Amino acid sequence: MYDDVQRSTAPLSPRSRLVRVGSSYLLVAFGVAALIQAGLGVAPFDVLNTGVAELLGIAVGLAFLINATIAYAIGAALGGKLGWASLVGTIVISPLLEVFLHVLPAPDLLALRVPMFVVGVAVLTAAICLVISTEMGPGPTEVVMLGMVTRGVRVARARWIIDGLALVVGIALGGAAGAGTVVIALALGPLVAFGLRMLRYTPPGAPTPVAVAVLA
């Protein structure tokens, strides 16, 4: 398994960037909705959102805006780059999520919930990789991740740190988590690193890729 990614040899056209950004909004909303409906555990950042909502007695949507603002500030301080797509995504993903929550079923059978969970993780990973590769502005946890990458932290490790902290703090605040949340926290880092490799993309400021095997 390799954690390195590499820059695309041909820059994306403006149209391709816009298509990837728009697709990422739809995919992240679908992926999060699938995880929620599967009922096995949501992403660590969503655990943090529910925890802050519980602590302050506010809506989860408002808690998301608060946490997103803090994450953007931390990411920018670390060297991560925001963009117009960061703001637009923060605004449009919530209503898209509501649409998918009304469309997707919430199965009772574990034999259906597990595949839905797996699909949710895969779709969420694809959304993250697509929006990062456009360099038009990723989501809050991705900005923090990219800031850490500019400081020499590998993609998977940076994601582990971010998701681990969000999970621990979220649970401490009373956030809703499940067994699947731990799976997401462990798997999302390597999956994002793999997805960026498939797109032949290296985040700005990352060291020149050198294939280094991670021995089991």
Helices and strands as residue ranges (DSSP letters): H 14-38, H 44-56, H 60-78, H 84-103, H 110-134, H 140-150, H 155-172, H 179-198
